[in-house]
Amino acid sequence: MTKTPSNQLWIYDTTLRDGTQREGLSVSIEDKLRIAHKLDELGIPFIEGGWPGANPKDVQFFWQLQKNPLKQAEVVPFCSTRRPHTKAGDEPMLQAILAARTRWVTIFGKSWDLHVTAGLKTSLEENLAMIGDTIEYLRSQGRRVIYDAEHWFDGYKQNPDYALQTLTAAVTAGAEWLVLCDTNGGTLPHEVSQIVEDVVKGTGDWGHFGKLSASLGTGNEEKTLTQSPITNHQLPIPQIGIHTHNDSEMAVANALAAVMAGAKMVQGTINGYGERCGNANLCSVIPNLQLKLGYSCIGEHQLNQLTEASRFVSEVVNLAPDEHAPFVGRSAFAHKGGIHVSAVERNPLTYEHIQPELVGNQRRIVISEQSGLSNVLAKAKTCGIELDKDHPQARQILQRMKELESEGYQFEAAEASFILLMYEALSCRQQFFEVQGFQVHCDLVEVKESTNSLATVKVAVNGKNILEAAEGNGPVAALDAALRKALVNFYPQIADFELTDYKVRILNGNTGTSAKTRALVESGNGQQRWTTVGVSSNILEASYQAVVEGLEYGLLLHFQAEKALKV
């Protein structure tokens, strides 16, 4: 039978359980199902779906997956060991785990003697029995078990002999994976390396491992093999996994350190979501392991879907993507300084550690007051416009951009506005509509303690004048709604546009209420996001500029995509 390749690693995603413990993150059953299927497409072998015994939402999630199962991934429920001085077979929460009808289950237990005595308020012996009884019961019900050793590193540093006894209890009962958890996120990479190496050596030599736990009388002299339902490969028992948290900004580094010390499973979340400071970010873990260290995590054709998956999950959970995230952020391969841009144009290796396309990202040339002509030429090229340094409009674009930035515009954060500026300079800016005027009226309703706004706009489209009005909970929302209402009959795709973010900054506060304001508006169509900018001493005028250009750029993207499809 084919053996598992020595460079094979098993990625275990816990976005749907550990990730949802992030403050401010909440998902519906439908959200969880969409994310699970996206992770399945990405090639993640294990997907932890939640704790069915803890809330009805997770029970429903596993029921729904039975109707519409994943294609290749193992979905895994999560649960604790039985309670002290009870029988595993009588434990209601374990019945909920069995009802999920999965092949694998993940059980966590206490590794740190402090948690046993102070948290569980039971004896160290009873904790070992809880681990063993729970896993034995689940095995008797035909389940395969991943054991998460909670607070492993803290427990091992305080009482290594007892911590190792908890692992032996799990292995003896039939656990196939021992996942070492840095639950508090305070361990450093050199500690992780040494401790994981100690455990790997112990589990690789059953006589040695048995001596460490001689009081249990569970030393075995030979390793056994089991067949993985995912790949039909042989996996030795037990295998070591790693689960790290980011409280010391070390989650990814610790995960890599554990793998290099012998761990074969890495647990983490998409975008690093998780409680407190988050979990190991799989969007960094996977490419580092696969592209830098030569391990096999997911298929190459799946690796280039990583950026898309990252942004998909952030959209579903309704959190703005981290633009500066390594590998998958919009700024991960963005170049701003003129010298950098010039060098990257000649040879990307000068300022890029990998090819962005390997993870589904792309190079971006950032336009700002620090830009040189090379930035403008490179940005034009990304838009399909061929310019050279001798083109009469090239320096005109650069000069106009720097004049506007001196007035307060910021094209680094509003590339859509710069692209429109560039098209205008080249006399190829398409005029989809013309706003001929607008009025905004705000009315404070004291009884409701809220402000209602009414916006009226006059727009010309294809020679036809339209007058429309709309209400909103603020002047910008009302203006945006009125514009959409006026245009949607001519451009139905506007119905899919949404204003996703709105930021205002006072540029010269020392001038009081006459200060100049910069408004940044981020818009999206469910697949792409773009940002536009407006500047004025009137906050409504600045917002109007940004909102109008946001709609215009969205239409430009739509018709460019439509043209490309026809070609």
Phi, psi and omega per residue, in radians:
M1 nan 2.487 -3.079
T2 -1.121 2.355 3.127
K3 -1.530 2.698 3.066
T4 -1.156 2.292 3.102
P5 -0.997 2.533 -3.073
S6 -1.137 -0.382 -3.137
N7 -1.684 0.177 -3.116
Q8 -1.338 2.261 3.030
L9 -2.099 2.647 -3.129
W10 -1.926 2.058 3.120
I11 -1.606 2.278 -3.100
Y12 -2.110 1.950 -3.098
D13 -1.649 2.255 3.131
T14 -2.128 0.505 3.099
T15 -1.003 -0.687 -3.037
L16 -1.373 -0.118 3.086
R17 -2.150 -1.223 -3.134
D18 -1.160 -0.673 -3.120
G19 -1.111 -0.606 -3.112
T20 -1.293 -0.089 3.072
Q21 -1.447 0.009 3.061
R22 -1.128 2.410 3.106
E23 -1.067 2.271 3.102
G24 1.506 0.032 -3.137
L25 -1.871 2.231 3.115
S26 -2.501 2.414 -3.120
V27 -2.314 2.641 3.069
S28 -1.575 3.047 3.063
I29 -1.060 -0.744 -3.139
E30 -1.089 -0.690 3.098
D31 -1.066 -0.788 -3.115
K32 -1.108 -0.687 -3.142
L33 -1.152 -0.735 3.123
R34 -1.091 -0.742 3.138
I35 -1.161 -0.736 -3.137
A36 -1.028 -0.770 -3.129
H37 -1.203 -0.582 3.073
K38 -1.164 -0.723 3.100
L39 -1.146 -0.622 3.082
D40 -1.083 -0.763 3.093
E41 -1.104 -0.574 -3.129
L42 -1.255 -0.253 3.107
G43 1.604 0.318 3.108
I44 -1.220 2.181 -3.069
P45 -1.227 -0.705 -3.107
F46 -2.126 2.258 3.107
I47 -2.186 1.976 3.128
E48 -1.414 2.078 -2.996
G49 -1.608 -0.263 -3.120
G50 2.418 -2.979 -3.093
W51 -1.996 1.636 -3.056
P52 -1.006 -0.528 -3.121
G53 -1.401 -0.147 -3.030
A54 -1.642 -0.516 -3.132
N55 -2.734 2.656 -3.099
P56 -1.097 -0.540 -3.118
K57 -1.033 -0.741 -3.131
D58 -1.244 -0.568 3.049
V59 -1.071 -0.815 3.134
Q60 -1.102 -0.660 3.138
F61 -1.014 -0.829 -3.118
F62 -1.216 -0.592 3.067
W63 -1.111 -0.767 -3.129
Q64 -1.106 -0.649 3.134
L65 -1.204 -0.443 3.060
Q66 -1.172 -0.529 3.118
K67 -1.397 -0.596 -3.098
N68 -2.310 1.314 -2.995
P69 -1.203 2.803 3.076
L70 -1.280 2.782 -3.041
K71 -1.448 -0.686 -3.076
Q72 -2.373 -0.399 -3.056
A73 -1.407 2.648 2.981
E74 -1.580 2.074 3.044
V75 -1.515 2.402 -2.956
V76 -2.252 2.222 2.987
P77 -1.466 2.775 -3.040
F78 -2.170 2.480 -3.112
C79 -2.831 2.877 3.075
S80 -1.605 3.009 3.005
T81 -1.189 2.951 3.104
R82 -1.071 2.871 3.105
R83 -1.333 2.818 -3.140
P84 -1.059 2.446 3.000
H85 1.041 0.692 3.015
T86 -2.280 3.064 3.064
K87 -1.809 2.403 -3.118
A88 -1.022 -0.665 -3.127
G89 -1.164 -0.326 3.136
D90 -1.716 0.041 -3.043
E91 -1.442 1.992 -3.102
P92 -1.010 -0.655 -3.066
M93 -1.185 -0.494 3.087
L94 -1.289 -0.501 3.065
Q95 -1.157 -0.633 3.087
A96 -1.160 -0.605 3.097
I97 -1.147 -0.776 3.133
L98 -1.140 -0.599 -3.125
A99 -1.168 -0.324 3.097
A100 -1.203 -0.336 3.022
R101 1.009 0.817 3.063
T102 -1.821 2.818 3.108
R103 -1.404 -0.586 -3.132
W104 -1.945 2.566 2.980
V105 -2.336 2.657 3.078
T106 -2.013 2.226 3.135
I107 -2.090 2.355 3.058
F108 -1.956 2.573 3.126
G109 -2.464 2.985 -3.047
K110 -1.487 2.295 3.085
S111 -1.846 -0.418 -3.022
W112 -1.682 2.147 -3.091
D113 -1.048 -0.522 3.094
L114 -1.036 -0.742 -3.130
H115 -1.215 -0.563 3.135
V116 -1.148 -0.865 -3.044
T117 -1.411 -0.665 -3.077
A118 -1.599 -0.596 -3.097
G119 -1.555 -1.006 3.130
L120 -1.358 -0.386 -3.097
K121 0.979 0.857 3.093
T122 -2.410 -3.132 -3.101
S123 -1.496 2.807 3.101
L124 -1.111 -0.626 3.126
E125 -1.145 -0.724 3.141
E126 -1.143 -0.631 3.100
N127 -1.070 -0.725 3.088
L128 -1.097 -0.683 3.121
A129 -1.169 -0.656 3.111
M130 -1.069 -0.760 3.125
I131 -1.112 -0.899 -3.084
G132 -1.115 -0.831 -3.108
D133 -1.070 -0.745 -3.104
T134 -1.091 -0.843 -3.094
I135 -1.194 -0.720 3.113
E136 -1.041 -0.743 -3.138
Y137 -1.106 -0.809 -3.139
L138 -1.111 -0.656 3.094
R139 -1.141 -0.657 3.136
S140 -1.160 -0.362 3.114
Q141 -1.658 0.211 3.057
G142 1.456 0.269 -3.139
R143 -1.687 2.578 3.021
R144 -1.723 2.472 -2.875
V145 -2.094 2.291 2.925
I146 -1.822 2.183 -3.105
Y147 -1.845 2.070 3.068
D148 -1.616 2.005 3.125
A149 -1.506 1.644 -3.054
E150 -1.155 2.479 3.133
H151 0.937 0.603 -3.039
W152 -1.022 -0.874 -2.993
F153 -1.190 -0.702 3.077
D154 -1.132 -0.738 3.134
G155 -1.131 -0.713 -3.117
Y156 -1.141 -0.681 -3.122
K157 -1.194 -0.544 -3.119
Q158 -1.489 -0.680 -3.072
N159 -2.636 1.385 -3.034
P160 -1.075 -0.628 -3.100
D161 -1.109 -0.792 -3.131
Y162 -1.211 -0.709 3.135
A163 -1.004 -0.736 3.120
L164 -1.183 -0.565 3.084
Q165 -1.105 -0.620 3.126
T166 -1.142 -0.652 3.095
L167 -1.168 -0.724 3.134
T168 -1.092 -0.682 3.103
A169 -1.061 -0.704 -3.129
A170 -1.190 -0.783 -3.120
V171 -1.142 -0.783 -3.116
T172 -1.056 -0.601 -3.138
A173 -1.376 -0.224 3.068
G174 2.067 0.180 3.093
A175 -1.163 2.373 -3.126
E176 -1.705 -0.365 3.068
W177 -2.223 2.390 3.025
L178 -1.997 1.901 -3.077
V179 -1.780 2.076 -3.100
L180 -1.538 2.099 -3.000
C181 -1.871 2.223 2.971
D182 -1.649 1.280 -2.929
T183 -1.100 -0.654 -3.141
N184 -1.512 -0.158 3.067
G185 1.198 0.427 -3.070
G186 -1.861 0.020 -3.092
T187 -1.465 2.557 -3.130
L188 -1.744 2.771 -3.034
P189 -0.983 -0.673 -3.118
H190 -1.172 -0.553 3.083
E191 -1.243 -0.747 3.124
V192 -1.038 -0.790 -3.124
S193 -1.004 -0.847 -3.071
Q194 -1.178 -0.764 -3.075
I195 -1.221 -0.755 3.109
V196 -1.094 -0.706 3.109
E197 -1.072 -0.707 3.097
D198 -1.059 -0.779 -3.101
V199 -1.203 -0.743 3.140
V200 -1.062 -0.736 3.098
K201 -1.112 -0.674 -3.128
G202 -1.167 -0.750 -3.129
T203 -1.317 -0.384 3.096
G204 -1.373 -0.378 3.130
D205 -2.113 1.658 -3.011
W206 -1.123 -0.481 3.084
G207 -1.144 -0.771 3.122
H208 -1.119 -0.758 -3.121
F209 -1.122 -0.672 3.134
G210 -1.155 -0.642 3.132
K211 -1.124 -0.633 3.126
L212 -1.132 -0.415 -3.109
S213 -2.123 0.660 -3.039
A214 -1.049 -0.494 -3.109
S215 -1.130 -0.359 3.118
L216 -1.550 -0.305 -3.102
G217 1.126 0.677 -3.052
T218 -2.055 0.364 3.131
G219 -1.228 2.221 3.056
N220 -1.932 2.585 -3.038
E221 -1.705 -0.162 3.138
E222 -2.424 2.633 3.115
K223 -1.491 2.606 3.059
T224 -1.950 2.882 -3.128
L225 -2.135 2.627 3.061
T226 -2.384 2.759 -3.101
Q227 -1.688 2.286 3.125
S228 -1.394 2.278 3.108
P229 -1.244 -0.211 -3.094
I230 -1.459 -0.783 -3.017
T231 -2.151 -0.056 -3.064
N232 1.074 0.366 3.061
H233 -1.585 2.839 3.073
Q234 -1.528 2.274 3.096
L235 -2.037 2.258 3.071
P236 -1.236 2.614 3.090
I237 -1.937 2.357 -0.140
P238 -1.583 2.731 3.004
Q239 -1.819 2.675 -3.083
I240 -1.817 2.383 3.050
G241 -2.124 2.994 -3.125
I242 -2.354 2.423 3.127
H243 -2.376 1.968 -3.039
T244 -2.134 2.611 3.053
H245 -1.974 2.842 -2.881
N246 -1.857 0.419 -3.061
D247 -1.114 -0.420 3.081
S248 -1.895 0.263 -3.092
E249 1.069 0.571 -3.071
M250 -2.140 0.145 -3.002
A251 -1.050 -0.831 3.140
V252 -1.188 -0.796 3.132
A253 -1.051 -0.718 3.133
N254 -1.174 -0.648 3.101
A255 -1.111 -0.752 3.121
L256 -1.147 -0.706 3.129
A257 -1.075 -0.700 -3.135
A258 -1.148 -0.726 3.123
V259 -1.099 -0.755 -3.131
M260 -1.176 -0.336 3.082
A261 -1.624 -0.047 3.049
G262 2.207 -0.082 3.115
A263 -1.174 2.511 -3.091
K264 -2.010 -0.134 3.067
M265 -2.200 2.421 3.067
V266 -2.152 2.142 3.067
Q267 -1.730 2.456 3.124
G268 -3.005 -2.977 -3.106
T269 -2.326 2.714 3.020
I270 -1.174 2.314 -3.131
N271 1.131 0.178 3.094
G272 1.259 0.301 3.140
Y273 -1.071 2.578 3.107
G274 2.869 3.035 -3.113
E275 -1.104 2.619 -3.124
R276 0.995 -1.891 -3.094
C277 -1.674 0.037 3.052
G278 1.740 -3.141 -3.119
N279 -1.886 3.107 3.038
A280 -1.036 2.259 -3.077
N281 -1.445 1.930 -3.119
L282 -1.131 -0.396 3.108
C283 -1.226 -0.281 3.010
S284 -1.817 -0.659 -3.111
V285 -1.066 -0.872 -3.033
I286 -1.084 -0.907 3.140
P287 -1.153 -0.583 3.080
N288 -1.107 -0.779 3.140
L289 -1.176 -0.747 -2.998
Q290 -1.449 -0.757 -3.062
L291 -1.554 -0.520 -3.056
K292 -1.739 -0.636 -3.040
L293 -1.880 -0.088 3.016
G294 1.404 0.272 3.097
Y295 -1.486 2.773 3.100
S296 -1.806 2.009 -3.127
C297 -1.964 -0.968 3.080
I298 -2.400 2.964 -3.118
G299 -1.178 2.679 3.128
E300 -1.038 -0.694 3.136
H301 -1.196 -0.336 3.086
Q302 -1.565 -0.539 3.133
L303 -1.047 -0.633 -3.135
N304 -1.337 0.074 2.994
Q305 -1.733 0.065 -3.005
L306 -1.123 -0.772 -3.139
T307 -1.098 -0.754 3.106
E308 -1.056 -0.766 -3.134
A309 -1.105 -0.718 3.124
S310 -1.036 -0.821 -3.100
R311 -1.258 -0.592 3.093
F312 -1.064 -0.830 -3.123
V313 -1.114 -0.738 3.141
S314 -1.102 -0.609 3.089
E315 -1.167 -0.788 -3.080
V316 -1.127 -0.709 -3.117
V317 -1.487 0.002 3.058
N318 1.086 0.767 3.021
L319 -2.111 2.378 3.129
A320 -1.065 2.366 3.107
P321 -1.066 2.554 3.052
D322 -1.369 1.813 -3.059
E323 -1.105 -0.410 -3.087
H324 -1.794 0.251 3.109
A325 -1.121 2.419 3.073
P326 -1.039 2.613 3.068
F327 1.188 -0.912 -2.965
V328 -1.914 -0.141 -3.134
G329 -1.295 2.698 3.124
R330 -1.091 -0.481 -3.114
S331 -1.630 -0.003 -3.064
A332 -1.063 -0.551 3.127
F333 -2.242 0.685 3.124
A334 -1.673 2.429 -3.101
H335 -2.196 2.233 -2.991
K336 -1.988 -0.855 -3.115
G337 -1.159 2.435 -3.097
G338 -1.017 -0.674 -3.140
I339 -1.144 -0.719 3.115
H340 -1.067 -0.828 -3.089
V341 -1.078 -0.774 -3.142
S342 -1.059 -0.731 -3.125
A343 -1.194 -0.747 -3.122
V344 -1.128 -0.615 3.101
E345 -1.093 -0.566 3.118
R346 -1.406 -0.782 -3.113
N347 -2.687 1.887 -3.086
P348 -0.989 -0.447 -3.115
L349 -1.096 -0.315 -3.106
T350 -1.110 -0.574 -3.109
Y351 -2.413 0.330 3.094
E352 -2.314 2.239 -3.061
H353 -1.418 -0.348 3.006
I354 -2.531 2.952 2.999
Q355 -1.311 2.146 -3.086
P356 -0.999 -0.530 -3.101
E357 -1.136 -0.393 -3.134
L358 -1.075 -0.529 3.116
V359 -1.930 0.275 3.092
G360 1.371 0.260 3.117
N361 -1.740 -3.072 3.119
Q362 -2.574 2.722 3.099
R363 -1.252 2.463 3.077
R364 -2.268 2.416 3.052
I365 -1.787 2.085 -3.058
V366 -1.590 2.346 -3.132
I367 -1.811 2.200 3.106
S368 -2.739 -3.113 -3.141
E369 -1.140 -0.286 3.089
Q370 -1.514 -0.011 -3.054
S371 -1.277 2.661 2.971
G372 -1.929 -3.097 -3.130
L373 -1.057 -0.548 -3.133
S374 -1.096 -0.589 3.089
N375 -1.101 -0.781 -3.122
V376 -1.122 -0.768 -3.127
L377 -1.121 -0.711 -3.130
A378 -1.209 -0.709 3.119
K379 -1.127 -0.706 3.098
A380 -1.070 -0.671 -3.124
K381 -1.116 -0.680 3.126
T382 -1.145 -0.369 3.116
C383 -1.661 0.138 3.132
G384 1.398 0.314 -3.137
I385 -1.914 2.096 -3.133
E386 -1.581 1.937 3.055
L387 -2.127 2.631 2.967
D388 -2.162 2.981 -3.024
K389 -1.112 -0.304 -3.138
D390 -1.645 -0.047 3.124
H391 -1.138 2.284 -3.052
P392 -1.037 -0.511 -3.114
Q393 -1.486 -0.249 -3.046
A394 -1.075 -0.930 -3.139
R395 -1.257 -0.452 3.074
Q396 -1.126 -0.734 3.097
I397 -1.092 -0.804 -3.134
L398 -1.066 -0.787 -3.108
Q399 -1.134 -0.757 -3.141
R400 -1.116 -0.713 3.122
M401 -1.074 -0.745 -3.116
K402 -1.238 -0.575 3.070
E403 -1.106 -0.778 -3.130
L404 -1.171 -0.671 3.122
E405 -1.156 -0.541 3.084
S406 -1.205 -0.387 3.090
E407 -1.501 -0.140 3.108
G408 2.118 -0.151 3.090
Y409 -1.175 2.682 -3.133
Q410 -2.390 1.676 -3.076
F411 -1.445 -0.270 3.050
E412 -1.032 -0.678 -3.120
A413 -1.679 -0.012 -3.075
A414 -2.435 1.184 -3.077
E415 -1.140 -0.534 3.132
A416 -1.061 -0.725 3.111
S417 -1.136 -0.636 3.117
F418 -1.171 -0.683 3.125
I419 -1.098 -0.708 3.089
L420 -1.130 -0.690 3.082
L421 -1.056 -0.734 -3.120
M422 -1.149 -0.770 3.108
Y423 -1.071 -0.661 -3.139
E424 -1.142 -0.739 3.131
A425 -1.113 -0.520 -3.132
L426 -1.605 0.118 3.114
S427 1.033 0.597 3.107
C428 -2.257 0.412 3.106
R429 -1.416 2.062 -3.100
Q430 -1.380 2.279 -3.136
Q431 -1.703 1.754 -3.128
F432 -1.318 -0.548 -3.125
F433 -2.810 2.886 3.101
E434 -2.314 2.105 3.089
V435 -1.454 2.073 -3.082
Q436 -1.648 -0.181 3.085
G437 2.884 2.776 3.093
F438 -2.662 2.699 3.040
Q439 -2.340 2.500 3.084
V440 -2.248 2.256 3.139
H441 -2.101 2.247 3.134
C442 -1.992 2.390 -3.094
D443 -2.282 2.021 3.108
L444 -1.453 2.063 3.100
V445 -1.697 1.825 -3.007
E446 -1.169 -0.586 -3.113
V447 -1.087 -0.764 -3.111
K448 -1.550 -0.135 -3.098
E449 0.922 0.772 3.131
S450 -2.464 2.841 3.137
T451 -1.997 2.136 3.041
N452 -1.744 2.414 -3.134
S453 -2.128 2.496 3.100
L454 -2.192 2.157 3.131
A455 -1.999 2.411 3.059
T456 -2.117 2.270 -3.127
V457 -2.242 2.582 3.027
K458 -2.076 2.082 -3.026
V459 -2.230 2.483 3.055
A460 -1.924 2.242 3.098
V461 -2.308 2.086 3.122
N462 0.926 0.730 3.099
G463 1.410 -0.008 -3.127
K464 -1.861 2.300 3.137
N465 -1.614 2.361 3.132
I466 -2.202 2.323 3.056
L467 -2.034 2.137 -3.104
E468 -2.401 2.729 3.082
A469 -2.364 2.648 3.119
A470 -2.711 2.701 3.111
E471 -1.810 2.767 3.064
G472 -2.724 2.970 3.141
N473 -1.439 0.074 3.070
G474 -2.858 2.906 -3.070
P475 -1.097 -0.663 -3.129
V476 -1.235 -0.714 3.110
A477 -1.104 -0.710 3.129
A478 -1.153 -0.757 3.126
L479 -1.098 -0.772 3.116
D480 -1.059 -0.770 -3.121
A481 -1.146 -0.690 -3.132
A482 -1.161 -0.714 3.105
L483 -1.092 -0.799 3.140
R484 -1.073 -0.750 -3.112
K485 -1.084 -0.642 -3.131
A486 -1.287 -0.507 -2.992
L487 -1.782 -0.359 -2.944
V488 -1.128 -0.492 3.110
N489 -1.227 -0.451 3.099
F490 -1.569 -0.595 -3.114
Y491 -2.275 1.485 -3.070
P492 -1.016 -0.461 -3.109
Q493 -1.123 -0.307 3.104
I494 -1.064 -0.440 3.126
A495 -1.075 -0.399 3.134
D496 -1.561 -0.170 3.130
F497 -1.360 2.565 3.050
E498 -2.513 2.554 3.078
L499 -1.477 1.911 -2.997
T500 -1.665 -0.375 3.123
D501 -2.759 2.646 -3.109
Y502 -2.553 2.123 -3.120
K503 -2.239 2.478 3.101
V504 -2.232 2.400 3.101
R505 -2.343 2.314 3.057
I506 -1.456 2.172 -2.998
L507 -1.562 -0.586 -3.132
N508 -2.353 1.305 -3.035
G509 -1.059 -0.346 -3.104
N510 -1.215 -0.193 3.123
T511 -1.643 0.143 3.057
G512 1.209 -2.434 -3.048
T513 -1.244 -0.186 3.081
S514 -1.614 0.206 -3.102
A515 -1.122 2.651 3.107
K516 -1.399 2.447 -3.080
T517 -2.067 2.418 3.014
R518 -1.931 2.224 3.114
A519 -1.975 2.242 3.066
L520 -1.963 2.182 3.140
V521 -2.066 2.149 3.071
E522 -1.774 2.239 3.138
S523 -2.096 2.860 3.131
G524 -2.691 2.853 3.094
N525 -2.195 0.327 -3.113
G526 1.591 -0.302 3.131
Q527 -2.156 -0.591 -3.123
Q528 -2.280 2.747 3.034
R529 -2.184 2.576 3.079
W530 -2.574 2.692 -3.053
T531 -2.191 2.401 3.118
T532 -2.204 2.814 -3.020
V533 -2.328 2.582 3.010
G534 -2.429 2.562 -3.129
V535 -2.362 2.316 3.109
S536 -2.936 2.815 3.017
S537 -1.336 -0.191 3.069
N538 -1.836 2.052 -3.058
I539 -1.076 -0.578 3.118
L540 -1.236 -0.663 3.102
E541 -1.119 -0.752 3.116
A542 -1.093 -0.759 -3.135
S543 -1.151 -0.698 3.118
Y544 -1.031 -0.789 3.129
Q545 -0.998 -0.833 -3.076
A546 -1.196 -0.703 -3.134
V547 -1.148 -0.774 -3.135
V548 -1.096 -0.802 3.134
E549 -1.165 -0.520 3.072
G550 -1.097 -0.758 3.092
L551 -1.174 -0.714 -3.132
E552 -1.107 -0.766 -3.113
Y553 -1.209 -0.625 3.084
G554 -1.064 -0.715 3.097
L555 -1.165 -0.663 3.098
L556 -1.055 -0.784 3.110
L557 -1.065 -0.748 -3.108
H558 -1.067 -0.851 -3.070
F559 -1.280 -0.507 3.032
Q560 -1.148 -0.755 3.127
A561 -1.145 -0.700 3.133
E562 -1.112 -0.704 3.118
K563 -1.138 -0.714 3.133
A564 -1.108 -0.669 3.130
L565 -1.144 -0.679 3.135
K566 -1.158 -0.654 3.095
V567 -1.138 nan nan
